[in-house]
């Protein structure tokens, strides 16, 4: 979610006061929530780790 926020509200923005930043974040969240859909989290299959071919150098 932070990447969505940074691209939508914070990129190329300059804030003098913390209140300005908070206001920009609140406006973004309000607009984003109007059209938001749940994220579909996926995880790729992870296989066994391959042995380190340089392990023999650590003697």
Secondary structure, DSSP 8 states (H G I E B T S, - for coil): -HHHHIIIIITT---SSHHHHHHHHHHHHHHHHHH-----------------TTGGG--
